Amino acid sequence: MLKPIDDFLNNYTMYKVVLYGLLALVALCFLLSVAGILFYNPVQLLNSLGILVAACFASNYIFSKLLKAPTNVESYLITALILFFVFVPAVTINDYITLAAASTIAMASKYIFAINNKHIFNPAAISAFIMGLMGNGNASWWVGADFLLPFVLIIGLLIVRKIRRFRLFISFLIASTLTIALFQAGNGIPLLTAIPEAYVSWPIIFFGTIMLTEPLTTPPTKRLQLIYGVLVGFLFGSQFQIGPIFSSPEFALVVGNIYSYIVSPKAKLFLKFKERIPAAANTFEYVFTSNHKLQYKPGQYLEWTLPHTRPDSRGNRRYFTIASSPTEDELRLGVRLEEKSSSFKNKLKELSPNDILVASQLTGDFTLPEDTSKKLVFIAGGIGITPFRSMIKYMLDKGEKRSVVLFYANKTADEIAYRDFFDQAQHVFGLTPVYVLTDKEHVPAGWLGRVGRIDEAMLKDVVPDFKERIFYISGPNAMVDAYKRLLAKLGVPHTNIVTDYFPGF
């Protein structure tokens, strides 16, 4: 049922989905305003939107030039659109000044409230919080209006589906709903009244789907994200005032951002391009040196930003798994480059020694179990092999003796990346590589691997003890989903199936 939705969402990066969703909501608000349903008139909305976009663009441009930092078009637009729904539309000159100041603070937060070039706070949230402390608290969160709820819910759930952050969203939703209900009960309001009221008069859905899930200020692992969601949900639903600080959505997210920063990797990496090494047909390994030694686990991934002129609709940011092992000095990135590629990959083709990429937002739970006695099966399709290259290199360097079977599917033999490396691992620690070709018409003479799909018969033949193993699956989303269903059919417990999703791929 979700496949048509996923196919649609996969045409766009995560940032584009958020941007287009917010633009759709803005357009809807203008229509409702014209119809007399929205409590602000179209002129107020248009003027407010104009000042927010202009101020966010100008301040972001100035800060980026002064600090020589790369910029992203979606970033300032998304922040401007969120501020549009948070602050009261402007009527007076003072209102316009408030919106311009809020925009400037939001953009400045990415550069000033940053440690080792990593910004800490959600720009819209810290802006609303600071404006409140300054006595200019026009953060009304009018997006929580009841007649907007169905549309916010649809757009928000599409965004959460795109970035696969349902656990985070649900943990926040439960914590905030229960907290609101408890505080309202303390005020004598029945639960059957308090809970519906939380959804039709609070910005709980907008906040939880669009702002809370912002990847740059989200903890790196699912367990930490659950804690993050509960913490922010509790603060979101609480009612208190301590001096100038009072309970508000922006305060809840600012505190949550501080927690996220504490438990997350701290640095933004500036990576100097060193060399490009052919790994297979149309596949290359890019090697970078870094300004910081990154602490990570094999199988985790980063958001890579590659500034270039005239980026296409997919922008200048991508999520890629780190192909290198933490035991290596350089960072490695495995990429398949087709003849017709995005502007991002076309820029990769043109990299020269000493060119700089920016990498940040280390995340991912696609990591090895701590118990080295656990038997593993890796299933990779195409460039989905990169996390397994990282894991196997780590095991080699650490001298770990794990039982690992690697199924690696490609259309043709010349597309098999890192084959020499995996063959070496076979002799060193007993890795069992199983190379599978899906194109039956172009199998080379003397081929010793498998041909066809990795199906039930092949799994049972190669891995008779498959029910005792943990399966890791990496590749295109459709492939990952298909093998999850196959393994479930074979009786493999869902706790023994590990997958990950790259939201900006």
ZIGI-V609983 format. One record per pair of residues at least 24 apart in sequence whose C-alpha atoms are under 10 Angstrom apart, sorted by the first residue. I is the first residue (numbers start at 1). GAP is how many residues later the second one is. Records with the same first field share a line. If there is no record, write none. Layout:
# ZIGI-V609983
I->GAP ; GAP
This chain:
# ZIGI-V609983
2->159
3->475
5->153 ; 156 ; 157
6->152 ; 155 ; 156 ; 471 ; 472
7->470 ; 471
8->154
9->149 ; 150 ; 152 ; 153 ; 154
10->152 ; 467 ; 493 ; 494 ; 495
11->302 ; 303 ; 494
12->150 ; 301 ; 302 ; 303 ; 491 ; 492 ; 493
13->149 ; 150 ; 300 ; 301 ; 302 ; 304 ; 305 ; 306 ; 489 ; 490 ; 491 ; 492
14->145 ; 146 ; 147 ; 148 ; 149 ; 200 ; 201 ; 300 ; 303 ; 304 ; 488 ; 489 ; 490 ; 491
15->57 ; 58 ; 59 ; 60 ; 63 ; 144 ; 147 ; 148 ; 199 ; 200 ; 299 ; 300 ; 302 ; 488 ; 489
16->58 ; 62 ; 143 ; 297 ; 298 ; 299 ; 488
17->138 ; 139 ; 141 ; 142 ; 143 ; 145 ; 146 ; 487
18->56 ; 60 ; 137 ; 138 ; 140 ; 141 ; 142 ; 144 ; 145 ; 191 ; 192 ; 196
19->55 ; 56 ; 58 ; 59 ; 60 ; 62 ; 63 ; 140
20->54 ; 58 ; 135
21->57 ; 130 ; 131 ; 133 ; 134 ; 135 ; 137 ; 138 ; 189
22->55 ; 56 ; 59 ; 60 ; 62 ; 63 ; 130 ; 133 ; 134 ; 188
23->54 ; 55 ; 58
24->127 ; 128 ; 131
25->56 ; 60 ; 118 ; 123 ; 126 ; 127 ; 130
26->55 ; 56 ; 58 ; 59
28->120 ; 123
29->56 ; 114 ; 119
32->115 ; 116
37->110
38->107 ; 109 ; 110
39->103 ; 106
40->48 ; 49 ; 50 ; 51
41->48
43->46 ; 47 ; 48
44->44 ; 45 ; 46 ; 47 ; 48
45->39 ; 40 ; 43 ; 44 ; 45 ; 46
46->43 ; 44
47->42 ; 43 ; 44 ; 49
48->32 ; 35 ; 36 ; 39 ; 40 ; 41 ; 42 ; 43 ; 47 ; 48 ; 51 ; 52
49->31 ; 32 ; 34 ; 35 ; 36 ; 40 ; 41 ; 50
50->30 ; 34
51->29 ; 33 ; 39 ; 45 ; 46 ; 48 ; 49 ; 52
52->24 ; 25 ; 27 ; 28 ; 29 ; 30 ; 31 ; 32 ; 44 ; 46 ; 47 ; 48 ; 49 ; 50 ; 51 ; 52
53->24 ; 25 ; 26 ; 27 ; 28 ; 30 ; 31 ; 46 ; 47 ; 50
54->26 ; 46 ; 49
55->25 ; 44 ; 45 ; 46 ; 47 ; 48 ; 49 ; 52
56->24 ; 25 ; 27 ; 43 ; 44 ; 45 ; 46 ; 47 ; 48 ; 49 ; 50 ; 51 ; 52
57->46 ; 47 ; 50
58->45 ; 46 ; 49
59->41 ; 42 ; 44 ; 45 ; 46 ; 47 ; 48 ; 49
60->43 ; 44 ; 45 ; 46 ; 47 ; 48 ; 49 ; 50 ; 51
61->46
62->45 ; 46
63->41 ; 44 ; 45 ; 47 ; 48 ; 49
64->43 ; 44 ; 46 ; 47
67->44 ; 45
69->42 ; 48 ; 238 ; 289
70->235 ; 236 ; 237 ; 238 ; 246 ; 287 ; 288
71->234 ; 235 ; 236 ; 245
72->233 ; 234 ; 235 ; 239 ; 243 ; 244 ; 245
73->238 ; 242 ; 243
74->241 ; 242
75->32 ; 48
76->27 ; 30 ; 31 ; 47
78->45 ; 46 ; 132
79->24 ; 27 ; 28 ; 43 ; 44 ; 45 ; 46 ; 132
80->26 ; 27 ; 43 ; 44
81->43
82->41 ; 42 ; 43 ; 59 ; 61 ; 124 ; 125 ; 128 ; 129
83->40 ; 41 ; 42 ; 44 ; 45 ; 56 ; 58
84->40 ; 55 ; 57 ; 58 ; 59
85->54 ; 55 ; 56 ; 57 ; 58 ; 59 ; 118 ; 121
86->38 ; 39 ; 42 ; 52 ; 53 ; 54 ; 55 ; 56 ; 57 ; 58 ; 117 ; 121 ; 164
87->37 ; 41 ; 50 ; 51 ; 52 ; 53 ; 54 ; 55 ; 56
88->49 ; 50 ; 51 ; 52 ; 53 ; 54 ; 55
89->49 ; 51 ; 53
90->48
94->42
95->41 ; 43
98->33 ; 38 ; 39 ; 40
99->32 ; 37 ; 39
101->26 ; 30 ; 35
102->24 ; 25 ; 26 ; 27 ; 28 ; 29 ; 34 ; 36 ; 37
103->24 ; 25
105->25 ; 26
106->24
114->152 ; 153 ; 154
115->146 ; 151 ; 152 ; 153
116->150 ; 151 ; 152 ; 153 ; 176
117->149 ; 150 ; 151 ; 152 ; 153 ; 243
118->98 ; 99 ; 143 ; 147 ; 148 ; 149 ; 150 ; 151 ; 242 ; 243
119->97 ; 98 ; 138 ; 142 ; 147 ; 148 ; 149
120->96 ; 97 ; 98 ; 134 ; 137 ; 138 ; 139 ; 140 ; 141 ; 142 ; 146
121->95 ; 96 ; 97 ; 132 ; 133 ; 134 ; 135 ; 136 ; 137 ; 139 ; 140
122->89 ; 90 ; 92 ; 93 ; 94 ; 95 ; 96 ; 128 ; 131 ; 132 ; 134 ; 135
123->88 ; 94 ; 131
124->87 ; 126 ; 129 ; 130
125->82 ; 86 ; 87 ; 123 ; 124 ; 125 ; 126 ; 127 ; 128 ; 129 ; 132
126->124 ; 125 ; 127 ; 128 ; 129 ; 131
127->123 ; 127
128->120 ; 121 ; 122 ; 123 ; 126
129->116 ; 117 ; 119 ; 120 ; 121 ; 122 ; 123 ; 124 ; 125
130->120 ; 121
132->112 ; 113 ; 114 ; 116 ; 118 ; 119
133->111 ; 112 ; 113
134->110
135->109
139->109 ; 110 ; 111
140->63 ; 108
141->60 ; 61 ; 62 ; 63 ; 65 ; 66 ; 107 ; 108 ; 109
142->59 ; 60 ; 61
143->58 ; 59 ; 60 ; 61 ; 62 ; 63 ; 64
144->54 ; 55 ; 56 ; 57 ; 58 ; 59 ; 60 ; 61 ; 62 ; 63
145->54 ; 55 ; 56 ; 57 ; 58
146->51 ; 53 ; 54 ; 55 ; 56 ; 57
147->53 ; 54
148->52 ; 55 ; 58
149->50 ; 51 ; 52 ; 53 ; 54 ; 55 ; 56 ; 57
150->50 ; 55
151->55
152->51 ; 53 ; 54 ; 55 ; 57 ; 58
153->51 ; 52 ; 53 ; 56
154->51
155->50 ; 51 ; 54 ; 55
156->49 ; 50 ; 51 ; 52 ; 53 ; 54 ; 55
157->48 ; 49 ; 51 ; 52 ; 53
158->51 ; 52
159->50 ; 51 ; 54
160->48 ; 49 ; 50 ; 53 ; 343
161->48 ; 342
162->339 ; 340 ; 341 ; 342
163->50 ; 51 ; 52 ; 338 ; 339 ; 340 ; 341
164->49 ; 336 ; 337 ; 338 ; 339
165->44 ; 47 ; 48 ; 49 ; 50 ; 57 ; 60 ; 61 ; 336 ; 338
166->43 ; 47
167->55 ; 56 ; 58 ; 59 ; 62
168->40 ; 41 ; 44 ; 45 ; 50 ; 54 ; 55 ; 56 ; 57 ; 58 ; 59 ; 60 ; 61 ; 62
169->36 ; 38 ; 39 ; 40 ; 41 ; 43 ; 44 ; 56 ; 57 ; 59 ; 60 ; 61 ; 64
170->38 ; 39 ; 56 ; 59 ; 60 ; 63
171->37 ; 54 ; 55 ; 56 ; 57 ; 58 ; 59 ; 60 ; 61 ; 62
172->32 ; 33 ; 35 ; 36 ; 37 ; 40 ; 53 ; 54 ; 55 ; 56 ; 57 ; 58 ; 59 ; 60 ; 61 ; 62 ; 63 ; 64 ; 65
173->31 ; 32 ; 35 ; 36 ; 56 ; 57 ; 59 ; 60 ; 61 ; 63 ; 64
174->55 ; 56 ; 59 ; 60
175->54 ; 55 ; 56 ; 57 ; 58 ; 59 ; 60 ; 61 ; 62
176->28 ; 32 ; 53 ; 54 ; 55 ; 56 ; 57 ; 58 ; 59 ; 60 ; 61 ; 62
177->27 ; 56 ; 57 ; 59 ; 60
178->55 ; 56 ; 59 ; 60
179->54 ; 55 ; 56 ; 57 ; 58 ; 59 ; 60
180->53 ; 54 ; 55 ; 56 ; 57 ; 58 ; 59
181->56 ; 57
182->55 ; 56
183->54 ; 55 ; 56
184->53 ; 54 ; 55
198->39
202->34 ; 35 ; 47
203->46
204->29 ; 32 ; 33 ; 45
207->29 ; 42 ; 43 ; 46
208->24 ; 25 ; 41 ; 45
211->39 ; 42
212->40 ; 41 ; 44 ; 45
215->88 ; 146 ; 147 ; 148 ; 288
216->41 ; 44 ; 45 ; 87 ; 144 ; 145 ; 146
217->36 ; 37 ; 39 ; 40 ; 41 ; 42 ; 43 ; 44 ; 47 ; 144
218->38 ; 39 ; 41 ; 42 ; 43 ; 45 ; 46 ; 143 ; 145
219->37 ; 38 ; 40 ; 41 ; 42 ; 43 ; 44 ; 45 ; 46 ; 142 ; 143 ; 144 ; 145
220->40 ; 41 ; 43 ; 44 ; 45 ; 80 ; 81 ; 141 ; 142 ; 143 ; 144 ; 145
221->42 ; 43 ; 79 ; 141 ; 142 ; 143 ; 144 ; 145
222->141 ; 142 ; 143
223->142
224->35 ; 36 ; 39 ; 40
225->35
227->29 ; 32 ; 33
228->25 ; 27 ; 28 ; 29 ; 31 ; 32
229->24 ; 27
230->26
231->24 ; 25 ; 28
232->24 ; 25 ; 27
264->97 ; 98 ; 99
265->29 ; 30 ; 31 ; 95 ; 96 ; 97 ; 98
266->28 ; 29 ; 94 ; 95 ; 96
267->24 ; 25 ; 26 ; 27 ; 28 ; 92 ; 93 ; 94 ; 95
268->24 ; 26 ; 90 ; 91 ; 92 ; 93 ; 94
269->24 ; 25 ; 33 ; 35 ; 87 ; 88 ; 89 ; 90 ; 91 ; 92
270->34 ; 35 ; 85 ; 86 ; 87 ; 88 ; 89 ; 90
271->33 ; 59 ; 60 ; 83 ; 84 ; 85 ; 86 ; 87 ; 88
272->58 ; 59 ; 80 ; 81 ; 82 ; 83 ; 84 ; 85 ; 86
273->58 ; 59 ; 75 ; 78 ; 79 ; 80 ; 81 ; 82 ; 83 ; 84
274->56 ; 57 ; 58 ; 77 ; 78 ; 79 ; 80 ; 81 ; 82
275->57 ; 76 ; 77 ; 78 ; 79
276->56 ; 57 ; 58 ; 72 ; 73 ; 75 ; 76 ; 77
277->57
278->56 ; 57 ; 139 ; 140
279->55 ; 56 ; 57 ; 135 ; 136 ; 137 ; 138 ; 139 ; 140 ; 141
280->56 ; 103 ; 133 ; 134 ; 135 ; 136 ; 137 ; 138 ; 139
281->55 ; 56 ; 57 ; 131 ; 132 ; 133 ; 134 ; 135 ; 136
282->53 ; 54 ; 55 ; 56 ; 57 ; 132 ; 133 ; 135
283->51 ; 52 ; 53 ; 54 ; 55 ; 99 ; 100 ; 131 ; 132 ; 133 ; 134 ; 135
284->49 ; 50 ; 51 ; 52 ; 53 ; 65 ; 99 ; 133
285->38 ; 39 ; 47 ; 48 ; 49 ; 50 ; 51 ; 101 ; 132 ; 133
286->37 ; 44 ; 45 ; 46 ; 47 ; 48 ; 49 ; 62 ; 65
287->36 ; 37 ; 43 ; 44 ; 45 ; 46 ; 47
288->41 ; 42 ; 43 ; 44 ; 45 ; 65 ; 66 ; 67 ; 68 ; 69
289->40 ; 41 ; 42 ; 43 ; 65 ; 67
290->39 ; 40 ; 41 ; 66 ; 67 ; 68 ; 69
293->33 ; 36 ; 37 ; 38
294->32 ; 35 ; 36 ; 37 ; 66 ; 68
295->31 ; 32 ; 67
296->26 ; 29 ; 30 ; 31 ; 66 ; 67 ; 68 ; 71
297->25 ; 28 ; 29 ; 30 ; 65 ; 66 ; 67 ; 68 ; 69 ; 70 ; 71 ; 93 ; 94 ; 97
298->24 ; 25 ; 26 ; 27 ; 28 ; 29 ; 66 ; 67 ; 68 ; 69 ; 70 ; 88 ; 89 ; 90 ; 91 ; 92 ; 93 ; 94 ; 95 ; 96 ; 97
299->24 ; 25 ; 26 ; 64 ; 65 ; 66 ; 67 ; 68 ; 69 ; 87 ; 88 ; 89 ; 90 ; 91 ; 92 ; 93 ; 175 ; 201
300->62 ; 63 ; 64 ; 65 ; 66 ; 67 ; 87 ; 90 ; 91 ; 200
301->32 ; 58 ; 59 ; 60 ; 61 ; 62 ; 63 ; 64 ; 65 ; 86 ; 199 ; 200 ; 201
302->56 ; 57 ; 58 ; 59 ; 60 ; 61 ; 62 ; 200
303->55 ; 56 ; 57 ; 58 ; 59 ; 60 ; 199 ; 200 ; 201 ; 202
304->29 ; 53 ; 54 ; 55 ; 56 ; 57 ; 58 ; 200
305->39 ; 51 ; 52 ; 53 ; 54 ; 55
306->37 ; 38 ; 39 ; 41 ; 42 ; 49 ; 50 ; 51 ; 52 ; 53
307->37 ; 40 ; 49 ; 50 ; 51
308->35 ; 36 ; 38 ; 39 ; 40
309->34 ; 35 ; 38
310->33 ; 34
311->31 ; 32 ; 33 ; 35 ; 36
312->30 ; 31 ; 32
313->29 ; 30
314->28 ; 29 ; 30 ; 190 ; 191
315->27 ; 28 ; 29 ; 189
316->26 ; 27 ; 28 ; 29 ; 31
317->27 ; 41 ; 42 ; 187 ; 188
318->26 ; 27 ; 41 ; 184 ; 185 ; 186 ; 187
319->40 ; 41 ; 42 ; 43 ; 44 ; 182 ; 183 ; 184 ; 185 ; 186
320->39 ; 64 ; 66 ; 67 ; 182 ; 183 ; 184 ; 185
321->41 ; 42 ; 43 ; 45 ; 62 ; 63 ; 64 ; 65 ; 66 ; 67 ; 69 ; 181
322->40 ; 64 ; 65 ; 66 ; 67 ; 68
323->62 ; 63 ; 64 ; 65 ; 66 ; 67 ; 68 ; 70
324->62 ; 63 ; 64 ; 65 ; 66 ; 67 ; 68 ; 69 ; 70
325->62 ; 63 ; 64 ; 65 ; 66 ; 67 ; 68 ; 69 ; 70 ; 71 ; 72
326->64 ; 65 ; 67 ; 68 ; 71
327->63 ; 66 ; 67 ; 68 ; 69 ; 70 ; 71
328->62 ; 65 ; 66 ; 69
332->54 ; 58
333->53 ; 54
334->49 ; 50 ; 51 ; 52 ; 53 ; 55 ; 83 ; 84
335->47 ; 48 ; 49 ; 51
336->46 ; 47 ; 79 ; 81
363->139
364->135 ; 136 ; 137 ; 138
365->133 ; 134 ; 135 ; 136
366->106 ; 107 ; 108 ; 132 ; 133 ; 134 ; 135
367->24 ; 105 ; 131 ; 132 ; 133
368->24 ; 27 ; 102 ; 104 ; 130
369->101
371->31
372->28 ; 29 ; 30 ; 31
373->27 ; 28 ; 29 ; 30
374->28 ; 29 ; 30 ; 94 ; 95 ; 96
375->27 ; 28 ; 29 ; 30 ; 90 ; 91 ; 93 ; 94 ; 95 ; 96
376->26 ; 27 ; 28 ; 29 ; 30 ; 90 ; 92 ; 93 ; 94 ; 95 ; 96 ; 120
377->26 ; 27 ; 28 ; 29 ; 30 ; 55 ; 82 ; 86 ; 89 ; 92 ; 93 ; 94 ; 95 ; 96 ; 120
378->26 ; 27 ; 28 ; 29 ; 30 ; 54 ; 55 ; 56 ; 92 ; 93 ; 94 ; 95 ; 96 ; 120
379->26 ; 27 ; 28 ; 29 ; 30 ; 55 ; 75 ; 92 ; 93 ; 94 ; 95 ; 96 ; 100 ; 101 ; 104
380->26 ; 27 ; 28 ; 29 ; 30 ; 55 ; 56 ; 92 ; 93 ; 94 ; 95 ; 96 ; 99 ; 100
381->26 ; 27 ; 28 ; 29 ; 30 ; 35 ; 55 ; 92 ; 93 ; 94 ; 95 ; 98 ; 99
382->26 ; 27 ; 28 ; 29 ; 33 ; 34 ; 35 ; 92 ; 93 ; 94
383->25 ; 26 ; 27 ; 32 ; 33 ; 34 ; 91 ; 92 ; 93
384->24 ; 25 ; 89 ; 90 ; 91 ; 92 ; 96
385->24 ; 31 ; 32 ; 33 ; 88 ; 89 ; 90
386->31 ; 32 ; 88 ; 89
387->85 ; 86 ; 87
388->34 ; 84 ; 85 ; 86
389->28 ; 29 ; 32 ; 33
392->29 ; 30 ; 33 ; 37 ; 39
393->28 ; 29 ; 32
395->30 ; 34
396->28 ; 29 ; 32 ; 33
399->29 ; 30
400->29
401->27 ; 28 ; 29 ; 30
402->27 ; 28 ; 29
403->26 ; 27 ; 28 ; 29 ; 66
404->25 ; 26 ; 27 ; 28 ; 29 ; 65 ; 66 ; 67
405->25 ; 26 ; 27 ; 28 ; 29 ; 57 ; 58 ; 64 ; 66
406->25 ; 26 ; 27 ; 28 ; 29 ; 65 ; 66
407->25 ; 26 ; 27 ; 28 ; 29 ; 43 ; 47 ; 51 ; 52 ; 55 ; 66
408->25 ; 26 ; 27 ; 28 ; 29 ; 42 ; 46 ; 66
409->25 ; 26 ; 27 ; 28 ; 29 ; 41 ; 42 ; 43 ; 44 ; 45 ; 66
410->25 ; 26 ; 27 ; 28 ; 29 ; 41 ; 42 ; 43
411->25 ; 26 ; 27 ; 28 ; 29 ; 30 ; 31 ; 32 ; 40 ; 41
412->24 ; 25 ; 26 ; 27 ; 28 ; 29 ; 30 ; 31 ; 32 ; 39
413->24 ; 25 ; 26 ; 29 ; 30 ; 31 ; 34 ; 36
414->30
432->30
434->28
454->29 ; 32
455->28 ; 31 ; 32
456->27 ; 30 ; 31 ; 33 ; 34
459->28 ; 31
460->30
466->24 ; 25 ; 26
467->24 ; 25 ; 26 ; 29
468->24 ; 25 ; 28
469->24 ; 27 ; 28
470->24 ; 25 ; 26 ; 27 ; 28
471->24 ; 25 ; 26 ; 27 ; 28
472->24 ; 25 ; 26 ; 27 ; 28
473->24 ; 25 ; 26 ; 27
474->24 ; 25 ; 26 ; 27
475->24 ; 25 ; 26
476->25 ; 29
477->24 ; 25
